[in-house]
């Protein structure tokens, strides 16, 4: 069993009958969805899920998970999502799957947010192993990218193939993947500065969106920690 699968299985144990779930995006979340579906079949759990991407919606629907929307269910009991990096303060970089805008909206609606990660996602400083995704509007994207670069990074428009086809998010936007040579010195200040740039739709810094960290380990076990633990 991979560390990602171990994390997904452990997160499924947090689910209770009758919950309305926020369903994140990414490979680790796929393991969570599989594990939840097994519990639904074995225990008859009655659940609903609000997906953060069309990809997650398709996977969940195929597993028999009833889908909802934030318009129908604006308050979620538990949001489960992955992360690309997490530091000791439970601050995150997310957006590797391109769903950061919807992920942050869904996370904000959750009473609790559980972040599931496999081995190798813990870092001392954000931005040292993974580029920071920033979702931007297509209109004026070159100007927006220049202003993003002025914050001390080298931004790259995300592409989907070797021909350079630009990735388009479910919201019709582009993604800048931003490289910080020394990592991100002050995540809170950077988030504020990037968010103020016209054309930036969302920043892949999730600074107060992790209540529970579920970390899968290489031996197939998982460690569950809450933010308020010492």
Beta strands, then each sheet from edge to edge (+ up, - down):
strand 1: 20-23
strand 2: 48-51
strand 3: 66-67
strand 4: 78-82
strand 5: 85-86
strand 6: 92-93
strand 7: 113-117
strand 8: 132-136
strand 9: 154-157
strand 10: 174-179
strand 11: 200-203
strand 12: 205-206
strand 13: 212-216
strand 14: 222-226
sheet 1: 3+ 2+ 1+ 4+ 7+ 13+ 14-
sheet 2: 5+ 6- 12+
sheet 3: 9+ 10- 8+ 11-
end
